Structures are given as C-alpha cells and as structure tokens.
Amino acid sequence: MKPVNIAFIGVGCISGIYLENLTKTFTGVKILGVCDLIRERAEEAQAKYSIPKVYDTMHDAFADPEVEIILNLTRPYEHYAVTKAALEAGKHVYSEKPLGASLEEGVELMELAKAKGLRLGGAPDTFMGAGIQTCRKLIDDGYIGTPVGSAAFMICRGHESWHPDPDFYYQYGGGPMFDMGPYYLTAMVNLMGGIQSVMSASRTTFPERMITSEPFAGTPIHVNVDTYIAGTVKYESGAIGTLFTTFDVHYPGQARFEIYGSEGTLYVPDPNCFGGPVMLYRPEEKEIRQIPLCFDYAENSRGLGLADMAAALRSGRDARADWQQTFHVLDAITGFDRSAKTGQWVDMQTKYTRRPAMVKPVLKGQLD
Ligand SMILES: NC(=O)c1ccc[n+]([C@@H]2O[C@H](COP(=O)([O-])OP(=O)(O)OC[C@H]3O[C@@H](n4cnc5c(N)ncnc54)[C@H](O)[C@@H]3O)[C@@H](O)[C@H]2O)c1
C-alpha cells in the first residue's frame, strides 16, 4: 500500500508523540510536511524526523496536491477554522479533540465533510488501545452480564503546573469536560453504546488561576469556562452513567472508571492512556481479578486513529475515529453545558453506532 501523505498544522506540546509514532510505528503513513505559526517548531521537527517540507502557512499545506490528510494539532479554539479551511481545500482531516469548540462548529464541519465526500475524524484514539479494547471484549463476551451503569471521575488541579502555555485550557473550547471528557465519553460509548440524553451541574470554582510552569510562571489566567462539572448520561440501552470532570481538586493518582453489570463489575483503565490494568470482579470469585490485555497498543500510541483513517482511506472502509464518533462526543459535551445552564435534560442530536472492534494484526503498526 502506498503510504498516505500527512501534513501537520501545529507542532506544539503534543506533536512530539505523533511525530515519533507516525515515523517509527505506523507504516501506512508518511509525514510530508509540517507547519506552525512559530516556524522554529516546524523546522526543529523537520530536522529531527527528516520531514521533506516546512510550509509557511497552513494554506500552503492545503494547496499542496501531494497532501492527503491534514493533522490538526492546534488549540481547541483554533480547531474549527483550521479544519474548515482544510476541508474547503479538499483535504481529509484528523483533528485533536474536541472536534469543535461548540455544537454549531461541529455541525458545520460535519456537514462540510459530508458535502465534499471527505474523511473527518479525530482524537482521542486511546479507545483503540489494549486497555479499552480488552474491556470491550469482556463486556461483549458477557463477563459482567448486562451492563446497567458506569461511573467515571477525572479529578485534577488543572494543567497550569506543567503545560508550557496552559491558558487555552481555561478559554472557549477548554475546561475539563472539553479537554478530558472526550477520552471518557469515547470510551463510554465504545463500551456501553450511544448516549440518548445528558444532564449536569457545573461551576467555575476559581475565576483566576496562576501559571506555575515555565516559561509563563507567575502569569495569571482569567478563567472563562466551568471547571467543575458533574454529569449524568442516559445511554440508549437504558443504562445510566456518571461522568465527573474537574480542574479544581487536589487528588493523588487516577480516579476510578467502572462499569457495572448484572453479573459483575469491570474496572476500566485510565482512558487517557492506551493500556493500564483491567480488573474484573465476579461475586462467585470473591476477589478482584486482573485480566491480561489481549490487544496491541498498551503504550502511548497517539497517531493510531490517524493511521487507521489512512488505512480506511486506501481500503474504502469506515475509519474508527471518524466524525460519527467525535461528533457524538461533542454532542454530549456541549449537552452538559446546555443542561447546566437550563437545569433540563438535553437530548442528543445524533445516534451512535459503536465503531468496529480492533483486529490484532500479524505485524504491529499495520491496520486492517
Ligand atoms: N499537551 C498535551 O498533553 C495534549 C494531550 C492530548 C491532546 N492535546 C490536544 O492537542 C491540541 C494541541 O495541544 P498542545 O498542548 O500541543 O498545544 P500547544 O499550544 O503546545 O501547540 C499548539 C500549536 O499550534 C500552533 N498553531 C495554532 N494555529 C496555527 C495555524 N493556523 N497554523 C500553524 N500552526 C498553528 C501554535 O503555534 C502552537 O505551536 C489541543 O487540542 C489539545 O487539546 C494536548
């Protein structure tokens, strides 16, 4: 298969792991060019990974006839403009999460991609990793009986202590539900099926925060988003889910993500990661048992979703991390927002069908 040519828009904090995996692990893609508003970032990546081209602007990448998929690694409030311009120029797009910073942005991008017959999808791709895929197999094979509910908690004190430029986490398109919610919601719908409606309560606990990471240590952040969001979801199946995300709380380690079934309970690993321990409790065993992971990609495999989209492009099948999924997740995230403002349940605008389970390839890095 001829590798699919990719161009990066945005070569910031998260780009390193994509550059690493797309050049070393996934054989079906080739990074043709990189572009960043801060040109040195693109030039550094070019030198380190022997990338053929650095584009002056994103429009130069969109105009390059050799580029097939644009990888949008800009900040959440920039996703819409970059993805829209790429689609308008006739390129397929894989975007970091969230798909857009509002439901309206997501609708417009989805409609544009459909009208132009282009692929659109994006992060997270952790649901394709060994941890969530093993959980899915356990559920599908009946190990917890009929799922009746799920509970997930993402608790931390925010990203201003480590990210080099963390302001965007507290602006339009940011906040813990837009930033971390996609990992949890994507895992939830892949394990439990589509969401019918959502409800939530939320608050902004600290209207001003202080950056403690370099190079902006001591700079205040004016918070323009909710940072403590307690959500409830009703799945199409009738099961009930809880999702709590916050940037306001000191909490050591990783909070729980559990799925409750009529015959047992599943302890799901952190959906921000690809692997992690999968634990199963069945009452007759009287103890929690660790289940071996039975799929590839337990290590940080960011780029897996893009590699899957590239393989899908060549074979004509659906991509796993496509807009049907990223849009349903955006539907839920923005639904939490609307519910918090109105105090009402919010019905989802989209129906979701679980994406195909992963297939274990003969050679790692190849996608079906
Ligand atoms: N940092 C992480 O750990 C992390 C983890 C997972 C996902 N993400 C997601 O990845 C995305 C990027 O996050 P980040 O932490 O790398 O942000 P960042 O601020 O470090 O990098 C974003 C980069 O995009 C560039 N950019 C913005 N608009 C551009 C344009 N029009 N043309 C070219 N370059 C442009 C900026 O100059 C910057 O270098 C976000 O959506 C974030 O949610 C980040």
The ligand as a Tripos MOL2 file, in Angstrom:
@<TRIPOS>MOLECULE
LIG
   44    48     1     0     0
SMALL
NO_CHARGES

@<TRIPOS>ATOM
      1 N1         -0.4670   18.8640   25.5140 N.am      1 LIG1
      2 C1         -0.9940   17.6770   25.7470 C.2       1 LIG1
      3 O1         -0.5570   16.9090   26.6230 O.2       1 LIG1
      4 C2         -2.1650   17.2170   24.9250 C.ar      1 LIG1
      5 C3         -2.5800   15.8870   25.0860 C.ar      1 LIG1
      6 C4         -3.6090   15.4130   24.3010 C.ar      1 LIG1
      7 C5         -4.2370   16.2510   23.4100 C.ar      1 LIG1
      8 N2         -3.8590   17.5580   23.2830 N.ar      1 LIG1
      9 C6         -4.5810   18.4280   22.3380 C.3       1 LIG1
     10 O2         -3.6850   18.7720   21.2870 O.3       1 LIG1
     11 C7         -4.0020   20.0680   20.8040 C.3       1 LIG1
     12 C8         -2.7470   20.9320   20.8810 C.3       1 LIG1
     13 O3         -2.3310   20.9860   22.2190 O.3       1 LIG1
     14 P1         -0.8420   21.3860   22.5830 P.3       1 LIG1
     15 O4         -0.7060   21.1300   24.0260 O.co2     1 LIG1
     16 O5          0.1170   20.7610   21.6370 O.co2     1 LIG1
     17 O6         -0.9280   22.9830   22.3260 O.3       1 LIG1
     18 P2          0.2940   23.9810   22.0500 P.3       1 LIG1
     19 O7         -0.2140   25.3380   22.3520 O.co2     1 LIG1
     20 O8          1.5120   23.4890   22.7130 O.co2     1 LIG1
     21 O9          0.5110   23.8260   20.4640 O.3       1 LIG1
     22 C9         -0.3860   24.3130   19.5040 C.3       1 LIG1
     23 C10         0.4380   24.7760   18.3250 C.3       1 LIG1
     24 O10        -0.4170   25.0920   17.2320 O.3       1 LIG1
     25 C11         0.1850   26.1730   16.5330 C.3       1 LIG1
     26 N3         -0.8400   26.7830   15.6790 N.ar      1 LIG1
     27 C12        -2.0230   27.3570   16.0510 C.ar      1 LIG1
     28 N4         -2.6880   27.7970   14.9630 N.ar      1 LIG1
     29 C13        -1.9190   27.5120   13.8920 C.ar      1 LIG1
     30 C14        -2.0690   27.7290   12.4930 C.ar      1 LIG1
     31 N5         -3.1310   28.3310   11.9830 N.pl3     1 LIG1
     32 N6         -1.0780   27.3220   11.6640 N.ar      1 LIG1
     33 C15         0.0150   26.7050   12.1610 C.ar      1 LIG1
     34 N7          0.2090   26.4750   13.4860 N.ar      1 LIG1
     35 C16        -0.7450   26.8610   14.3360 C.ar      1 LIG1
     36 C17         0.6950   27.0680   17.6590 C.3       1 LIG1
     37 O11         1.6640   27.9750   17.2000 O.3       1 LIG1
     38 C18         1.2620   26.0350   18.6240 C.3       1 LIG1
     39 O12         2.6250   25.7610   18.3940 O.3       1 LIG1
     40 C19        -5.1450   20.5890   21.6720 C.3       1 LIG1
     41 O13        -6.3490   20.3540   21.0060 O.3       1 LIG1
     42 C20        -5.0740   19.7260   22.9250 C.3       1 LIG1
     43 O14        -6.3590   19.5430   23.4900 O.3       1 LIG1
     44 C21        -2.8050   18.0530   24.0130 C.ar      1 LIG1
@<TRIPOS>BOND
     1     1     2 1
     2     2     3 2
     3     2     4 1
     4     4     5 ar
     5     4    44 ar
     6     5     6 ar
     7     6     7 ar
     8     7     8 ar
     9     8     9 1
    10     8    44 ar
    11     9    10 1
    12     9    42 1
    13    10    11 1
    14    11    12 1
    15    11    40 1
    16    12    13 1
    17    13    14 1
    18    14    15 2
    19    14    16 1
    20    14    17 1
    21    17    18 1
    22    18    19 2
    23    18    20 1
    24    18    21 1
    25    21    22 1
    26    22    23 1
    27    23    24 1
    28    23    38 1
    29    24    25 1
    30    25    26 1
    31    25    36 1
    32    26    27 ar
    33    26    35 ar
    34    27    28 ar
    35    28    29 ar
    36    29    30 ar
    37    29    35 ar
    38    30    31 1
    39    30    32 ar
    40    32    33 ar
    41    33    34 ar
    42    34    35 ar
    43    36    37 1
    44    36    38 1
    45    38    39 1
    46    40    41 1
    47    40    42 1
    48    42    43 1
@<TRIPOS>SUBSTRUCTURE
     1 LIG1         1 GROUP 0 **** ****
